[in-house]
Each structure stands twice: as C-alpha cells, then as structure tokens.
C-alpha cells in the first residue's frame, strides 16, 4: 500500500468502474448509511445490488445518482418530493439541468384552492432556499 492509500484509511484504491459497499459510499459522499438506505425507499431509480445477508453494492451509476440527489437536497434546497418529480420527468438523466423549471401541476377538478396555493408556496420556498445556498 502506498502512503496515499494509507492516508485514505488504509484502503487500496478501487477502479472507477468498481462496485462499492454502503460504507465506502457513505464515507465518500459524507452521507450516513441510514440516509442512503432511506433514499432507496424514496427513489425507485436507486437500486444497488444486494448480496447474501443484504449487503449492498453500489454501481458507479448509483453513486452518480446519489451525488445528484445529495446536491439537490442539501445544496439546492429541494424537497424529497421535488427530487422525485425531477427524476420522474427525466430532469436528472444525461446530466440534465439541476435547476430545471418545473411546470406546476394543473389543479384537479374541485381541488381546494388553499391547498393548491400552499403547494405553490412550498415550491417557491424551495427555489428561494436553492438561491440562498448559492451565496
């Protein structure tokens, strides 16, 4: 092991295409393991391989998606529902824009106008948090 490997906690470096365990991903992204497991329940696109005993192995694509999700949630101020909407509408595919303009959903017939206004305000607040995080 080289000195550089030892400085990284004694682990040998893996190839960029190698699969990573949940502890490696958590350390690299500075996200607790329990949060990664929670995100698996919220984002259907996130499907690490599971081996015997439930041990998770993340592909490079999974790690890239986790980086984007983390940025949207923690840096840009999106809510989980907002990130889910981006994923559903393809806003994160092929390096898509993180600051995508999302159209507001059309209110359902007979929808409560107060509830609709609250949803719109929530989206506006998320945009303001994203702008504030940039400064």
ABEGO torsion letter per residue (X at the ends): XBAAAAAAGGBBBBBAABBBBAAAAAAAAGBBAAAAAAAAAABAABBBBBBBGGBBBBBAAAAAAAAAAAAAAAAAGBBAAAAAAAAAAGAABGGBBAABBBBBBBBBBGBBAAAAAAAAAAAAAAAAAAAAAAX
